[in-house]
């Protein structure tokens, strides 16, 4: 629609300051003639856009010009406000900046959308701190100074020196090439390479960070979602993984599958229970997951897991069976 294109044109000029008709046509995917007609339409509507002639000329807005975001409909404004309620910005140290941006979005909305969008967002709650069983989502605390340094290196494309405390290891300094930042369930990660090898660092384990002046060795463009999926697959298929054959009540299947790394096979027994072959990260992970399901699941193999669960159950029975 032309109205959407006119708003996009104004936003492009506000963002870049000055653009040629050719550049605007490329961004808007229209002809230069269409751009010139749109410029005339904006001028006629009172938008202070003017032409600068010469080799480096183009079109620009008068300094200080402000406009309403009239191109936003109700659902688009609501989407922006809901996005502002999620936890990613907090994880990356951008909470205050996001709050300021959301205030500007609300202030710039047309009056007809402002009240309804702000009221509607109060009816939506995204990622509350606890679920229905009062289990708290543990969001990691990372010092703002560290997050800011990491963020600057990621955006600037510079190498990053970090003092990192890997699990069960003495903290060490290392220099990495940062690729991007990811947040998952309140936990932040930095995807990077080190000496050419893929690495994933948990932000909460970075004790100190220093952005270096040297450019990072990384591709100009990255599909961060794909990179994260690849790292996730590497994680699930590495380490001392344990394969477990388990019978589970169908009502608890989702809980088991949500805890396991992968499901290798599944069938239904004659009594209606499900028989699954699943993998866990290690023996402790397997024992913990099966223990959570209590009598709604039975580990069939390996035998050491059956023995471990039996011994744990016996210890509990002894503790609570004792008389004072």
MARKEKE-192121 format. One record per atom (N, C-alpha, C): x, y, z; residue in three letters. Coordinates in steps of 0.2 Angstrom, whole numbers, plus 5000, padded with zeros to 4 digits. Atoms other than C-alpha are relative to their C-alpha. Example, Ala and Ser with C-alpha at 12.3 -4.5 7.8 and 13.67 -1.06 7.14 Angstrom:
<rs>
500449945000ala;506249785039ala;500450065000ala;499649944999ser;506849955036ser;499650055003ser;
</rs>
This chain:
<rs>
500449945000unk;500050005000unk;500450065000unk;499649945001unk;500650184996unk;500150035007unk;499949974993unk;500350245014unk;500649975004unk;499550044996unk;501450105021unk;500750024997unk;499349985003unk;502850155008unk;500250075002unk;499849934998unk;502750345012unk;500350005007unk;499850004993unk;502950305031unk;500749975000unk;499350035001unk;504450185026unk;500550054998unk;499549955003unk;505250325016unk;500250055005unk;499849964995unk;505150445030unk;500449975006unk;499650034995unk;505850325042unk;500749984998unk;499450015003unk;507250285030unk;500450075001unk;499649935000unk;507750475029unk;500150015007unk;499849994993unk;507650485048unk;500649965002unk;499550044998unk;508750345050unk;500750014997unk;499449995003unk;510050385037unk;500250074999unk;499849935001unk;509950575036unk;499950024993unk;500149985007unk;510150585017unk;500149944996unk;499950055005unk;509850465003unk;499850024993unk;500149985007unk;509850474984unk;499349974998unk;500650035003unk;508250434974unk;500249934998unk;499950075002unk;509150274968unk;500149965006unk;500050044993unk;509550214986unk;499349995003unk;500750014998unk;507750244991unk;499649954996unk;500350055004unk;507150154976unk;500249935001unk;499750074999unk;508250004980unk;499749985007unk;500350024994unk;507650004998unk;499349985000unk;500750005000unk;505850024994unk;499849954995unk;500150055006unk;505949904979unk;499550034995unk;500449965005unk;505150034967unk;500450034996unk;499649965005unk;505650144953unk;500250065003unk;499849944998unk;506550304955unk;499450054999unk;500649965001unk;505050384947unk;499550005005unk;500550014995unk;503950314960unk;500250045006unk;499749974995unk;505150384973unk;499950085000unk;500149925001unk;505050564966unk;499350025001unk;500749984999unk;503150554966unk;499850005007unk;500150014993unk;503150494984unk;500350065004unk;499749944996unk;504350644989unk;499550064999unk;500449945002unk;503150764980unk;499449995005unk;500650014996unk;501650684990unk;500250025007unk;499949984993unk;502550705007unk;500150075000unk;500049935000unk;502950885003unk;499450035000unk;500749975000unk;501150924999unk;499749985006unk;500350024994unk;500650835015unk;500350045006unk;499749964995unk;501750955025unk;500749975003unk;499450034997unk;503250845028unk;500650034997unk;499449965003unk;504850945027unk;500649974997unk;499550045003unk;505850845015unk;500250054994unk;499749965005unk;507050935003unk;500649974997unk;499550035004unk;508250894990unk;500750045000unk;499349975000unk;510150924991unk;500349984993unk;499750015006unk;510950944974unk;500849995000unk;499250015000unk;512750894969unk;500149925000unk;499850075000unk;513750734968unk;499849965006unk;500250044994unk;513350684986unk;499350025002unk;500649974998unk;511650754986unk;499549945001unk;500550044999unk;509950674989unk;499450035003unk;500549974997unk;508450694999unk;500149995008unk;499950004993unk;508350735018unk;499450045003unk;500549964996unk;507250795032unk;500350065003unk;499849954996unk;507350955040unk;500249985007unk;499850024993unk;508350935057unk;499550015005unk;500549994994unk;507250905072unk;499349984998unk;500750015002unk;505750845062unk;499849935003unk;500350054996unk;504650725072unk;499449984996unk;500650025003unk;503250615065unk;499749955004unk;500350054997unk;501950505072unk;500149944996unk;500050065004unk;502050325068unk;499449974997unk;500750025003unk;500450325058unk;500049944996unk;500050065004unk;501050175048unk;499849945004unk;500150064996unk;500850065063unk;499249995002unk;500750014998unk;499149985065unk;500049975007unk;500150024993unk;498449925082unk;500449935002unk;499750064998unk;499149745081unk;500850014999unk;499349995001unk;500849805075unk;500350045006unk;499849974994unk;500949925090unk;500049965006unk;500050054994unk;500449785102unk;500649964999unk;499550045000unk;501749675095unk;500750035003unk;499449964997unk;503149805099unk;500050005007unk;500150004993unk;502449825116unk;500149945004unk;499950064997unk;502349645120unk;500749984999unk;499350025001unk;504149615113unk;500450045006unk;499749974995unk;504649745126unk;499949975007unk;500150034993unk;504049635140unk;500449945001unk;499650074999unk;505149485136unk;500750025003unk;499449994996unk;506749455145unk;500750004997unk;499450005004unk;508049455131unk;500450065002unk;499649944999unk;508449635134unk;500350015007unk;499750004994unk;508749615152unk;500649965000unk;499450055000unk;509949465149unk;500650044997unk;499449975003unk;510949575137unk;500150075002unk;499949944997unk;510949725148unk;499750064997unk;500349955003unk;509749825138unk;499350025003unk;500649994997unk;508349835150unk;499850085000unk;500149934999unk;508450025153unk;499850034993unk;500149975007unk;508650065134unk;499349974997unk;500650025002unk;507149955130unk;499450035003unk;500549974997unk;506050035142unk;499950074997unk;500049935003unk;506550205135unk;499750004993unk;500350015006unk;506150145118unk;499349994999unk;500750025000unk;504450075122unk;499650075002unk;500349944998unk;504050245130unk;499950044994unk;500049965006unk;504450325114unk;499549984995unk;500550035004unk;503450205104unk;499350025002unk;500649984997unk;501950235115unk;499850084998unk;500049935001unk;502250425114unk;499850024992unk;500149985007unk;502350425095unk;499449974996unk;500650035003unk;500750315092unk;499550064999unk;500649965001unk;499250405085unk;499649995006unk;500450014994unk;498050445099unk;499549954999unk;500550055000unk;496750325092unk;500349935001unk;499750074998unk;498050175095unk;500250005007unk;499650004994unk;498850235110unk;499749975006unk;500450034994unk;497550195124unk;499949934999unk;500250075001unk;496950035116unk;500649955000unk;499450045000unk;498749965113unk;500349995007unk;499750014993unk;499350005131unk;499549965004unk;500550044996unk;497749935138unk;500049934998unk;500050075002unk;497849775128unk;500649965002unk;499450044997unk;499649735133unk;500049995007unk;500150024993unk;499049735151unk;499749935001unk;500450065000unk;498049585146unk;500549944998unk;499650055002unk;499549485141unk;500650005004unk;499450014995unk;500949415152unk;500549954996unk;499650055004unk;502449335143unk;500649985005unk;499450034996unk;503749225153unk;499950035007unk;500049984993unk;503149255171unk;500649975004unk;499450034996unk;504449225185unk;499949935002unk;500150074997unk;503549065191unk;499449974995unk;500550035003unk;502448935183unk;499449995005unk;500650024996unk;500748865190unk;500249975006unk;499850044994unk;501748755202unk;500550045004unk;499649954996unk;502648915209unk;500849984999unk;499250025001unk;504348845201unk;500250074997unk;499749935003unk;505349005198unk;500549994994unk;499549995006unk;506249045182unk;500650035002unk;499349974997unk;508049075187unk;500350034994unk;499749965005unk;508649215177unk;500750025003unk;499349994998unk;510549235178unk;500250075000unk;499749934998unk;511349395185unk;500750014997unk;499349995003unk;512749455174unk;500150085001unk;499949935000unk;513549625178unk;499950044994unk;500149965006unk;513049765166unk;500750024997unk;499449985004unk;514849815163unk;500349944996unk;499750065004unk;515349635157unk;499549994994unk;500550015006unk;513749625146unk;500150054995unk;499949955004unk;514049795139unk;500749994996unk;499450015004unk;515849755134unk;500049944995unk;500150065005unk;515349585126unk;499650034995unk;500449975005unk;513949675117unk;500450044995unk;499649965005unk;515149805110unk;500449964995unk;499550045004unk;516349675104unk;499649974994unk;500450045004unk;514949575096unk;499850054994unk;500349965005unk;514149725087unk;500650044996unk;499549975004unk;515849805082unk;500449964996unk;499650055004unk;516549645075unk;500850005003unk;499350004997unk;518149655087unk;500149945004unk;499850064995unk;519049515096unk;499850025007unk;500249994993unk;518549495114unk;500549955004unk;499650034995unk;519649445129unk;499649995006unk;500550014995unk;518649355142unk;500449965006unk;499850044995unk;519049285159unk;499549955002unk;500650055000unk;517949125159unk;500149955005unk;500050054995unk;517549005172unk;499649944998unk;500450065003unk;517048845163unk;499949955006unk;500250044995unk;516148715173unk;500549955003unk;499550044997unk;517248625186unk;500750014998unk;499349985002unk;518848715179unk;500250075003unk;499749934998unk;519948855185unk;499950054995unk;500149955005unk;519549015177unk;500650024996unk;499449985005unk;520649065162unk;499850064996unk;500049955005unk;520949205151unk;500049974993unk;500050025007unk;520549175132unk;499850054996unk;500249955005unk;520349275117unk;499649974994unk;500550045005unk;518849235105unk;499850054995unk;500349965005unk;518049295090unk;499250005000unk;500750014998unk;516249335095unk;499650014993unk;500450015006unk;514849295082unk;499350035002unk;500749984998unk;513149335092unk;499949985007unk;500350014993unk;512149335108unk;499449964999unk;500650045000unk;510749215112unk;499850005007unk;500350014994unk;509549205126unk;499549955000unk;500450055000unk;508649055131unk;499749995007unk;500350014994unk;507449045146unk;500450045006unk;499649964995unk;508349185155unk;500749995001unk;499350015000unk;510049125152unk;500350024993unk;499749975006unk;511249215140unk;500649964998unk;499450045002unk;512549135129unk;500350054994unk;499749975005unk;513849205117unk;500349954995unk;499750045005unk;514249115101unk;500650034997unk;499349975002unk;516049135096unk;500449944997unk;499550055002unk;517549045088unk;500650025004unk;499349994997unk;519249015096unk;500549964996unk;499650035004unk;520648975085unk;499749964994unk;500350035006unk;519448935071unk;499449955002unk;500450054998unk;518448815082unk;499450035003unk;500749984997unk;516548835087unk;500150005008unk;500050004993unk;516348885105unk;499450045002unk;500649974997unk;514848935116unk;500150015007unk;499949984993unk;515049035132unk;499450035003unk;500549974996unk;513849065145unk;500150065003unk;499849934997unk;513749245150unk;500150005007unk;499949994993unk;513549215168unk;500749975003unk;499350034998unk;515249125168unk;500650044998unk;499549955002unk;516149275161unk;500250045006unk;499849964994unk;517049355175unk;500350074999unk;499749935003unk;517849495165unk;500050004993unk;500049995008unk;517849555147unk;500350064998unk;499649945003unk;518949665137unk;499950004992unk;500049995007unk;518549725119unk;500650024997unk;499449985003unk;520049725108unk;499950044994unk;500149965006unk;520449835094unk;500149964993unk;499950045006unk;520849695082unk;499449974998unk;500750025003unk;519449645070unk;500049925001unk;500150074999unk;518649475074unk;500049964993unk;500050045006unk;518849335061unk;499449965000unk;500750035000unk;517049295057unk;499750024993unk;500349995006unk;515949295042unk;499650075000unk;500449935000unk;515049465037unk;499349995002unk;500750014999unk;513349385038unk;500049935004unk;500050064996unk;512749255050unk;499249985001unk;500650024998unk;511149155052unk;500049975007unk;499950014993unk;511149155071unk;499549945002unk;500450064998unk;509649035073unk;500249944997unk;499750065002unk;510448905062unk;500649985004unk;499450014996unk;512048925071unk;499949975007unk;500250024993unk;511248905088unk;499749924999unk;500250075001unk;510348745081unk;500649955000unk;499450045001unk;512048675076unk;500349995006unk;499650004993unk;512848715093unk;499649955004unk;500450044996unk;511348635101unk;500149934999unk;499950075002unk;511548475091unk;500649975002unk;499450024998unk;513348465095unk;500049995007unk;500050014993unk;513048485113unk;499649935002unk;500450064999unk;511648345113unk;500449944998unk;499750065002unk;512748225104unk;500749995003unk;499450014997unk;514348255114unk;500049985007unk;500050014992unk;514948215132unk;499949925001unk;500150074997unk;514648055142unk;499249985000unk;500750015000unk;512848025136unk;499849935002unk;500350064997unk;511747895143unk;499349984996unk;500650025003unk;510447795133unk;499649965005unk;500450034995unk;508947735144unk;499449974996unk;500750035002unk;507447615140unk;499650015006unk;500449984995unk;506047675150unk;499249994998unk;500750005000unk;504147645153unk;499750065003unk;500249944997unk;503147795156unk;499250014999unk;500749995000unk;501347835160unk;499950064994unk;500149955006unk;500647935144unk;499950075003unk;500149934998unk;500148075155unk;500650045002unk;499449974998unk;501948105160unk;500550004994unk;499650015005unk;502648075143unk;500450074998unk;499749935002unk;502948265139unk;500550025005unk;499549984995unk;503848295155unk;500749964999unk;499450045001unk;505048145151unk;500450034994unk;499749985006unk;505348205133unk;500350075001unk;499849935000unk;505548385138unk;500750005004unk;499450004996unk;506948335150unk;500649964996unk;499550045003unk;507848205139unk;500350044994unk;499649975006unk;509148255125unk;499649994994unk;500350025006unk;508348155112unk;499649945001unk;500450065000unk;507048015109unk;500249964994unk;499850045005unk;507747875099unk;499549954997unk;500550045002unk;506247765099unk;499450005004unk;500650004996unk;504447745105unk;499549954998unk;500650045001unk;503047615106unk;499649995005unk;500550014994unk;501547575116unk;499949935002unk;500150074998unk;501347425127unk;499349985001unk;500750025000unk;499847325129unk;499650035006unk;500449964994unk;499347415146unk;499950074998unk;500149925002unk;499347585137unk;500650045002unk;499449964998unk;501047635145unk;500450014993unk;499549995005unk;502347705133unk;500749975001unk;499350024999unk;504047625130unk;500450044996unk;499649965004unk;505347745125unk;500749995001unk;499250004999unk;507247745122unk;500250074999unk;499849934999unk;507947915127unk;500750015002unk;499349994998unk;509647995129unk;500050065005unk;499949944995unk;510248105144unk;500750025000unk;499449975000unk;511748205146unk;500649965003unk;499650044996unk;512548095159unk;499649965005unk;500350054995unk;512147965173unk;499650045005unk;500449964995unk;511648105185unk;499450034997unk;500649975004unk;510448185172unk;499549945000unk;500550055001unk;509648015169unk;499749985007unk;500250024993unk;509447975188unk;499550055002unk;500449954998unk;508748145191unk;499350004997unk;500649995004unk;507448145177unk;499549945002unk;500550064999unk;506747965181unk;499750015007unk;500249994993unk;506648015200unk;499450055000unk;500549955000unk;505548165196unk;499349974998unk;500650035002unk;504248045188unk;499749955005unk;500250054994unk;504147935204unk;499749944997unk;500350075002unk;502947785201unk;499750014993unk;500349995007unk;502347855184unk;500549984994unk;499550035005unk;503947785175unk;500449955003unk;499650064998unk;505047635176unk;500649994995unk;499450015004unk;506847625170unk;500149934999unk;499950075002unk;507047455161unk;500749994999unk;499350015002unk;508847475156unk;500450075000unk;499550054998unk;510347505160unk;499849985007unk;500150034993unk;510347395176unk;500350055005unk;499849954995unk;511447525185unk;499650055002unk;500449944998unk;510147655184unk;499449975004unk;500550034995unk;508847535191unk;500249995007unk;499750014993unk;509947495205unk;500150065004unk;499949944997unk;510347675208unk;499350035003unk;500749974998unk;508447725209unk;499749965006unk;500350044994unk;508047575220unk;500450015006unk;499649994994unk;509447615232unk;499750075003unk;500249944998unk;508847795233unk;499350005003unk;500650014997unk;507047745236unk;500049965007unk;499950034994unk;507647625249unk;500250045006unk;499749964995unk;508547755258unk;499450055003unk;500549954998unk;507047875258unk;499549965004unk;500450044996unk;505947725265unk;500249995007unk;499750014993unk;507147695279unk;500050065004unk;500049944997unk;507247875283unk;499350025003unk;500749984997unk;505347905285unk;499649945003unk;500350064997unk;505047725291unk;500249995007unk;499750004993unk;506047755307unk;499650035005unk;500449974995unk;505147785323unk;500550035005unk;499649964996unk;505747915335unk;499949975007unk;
</rs>
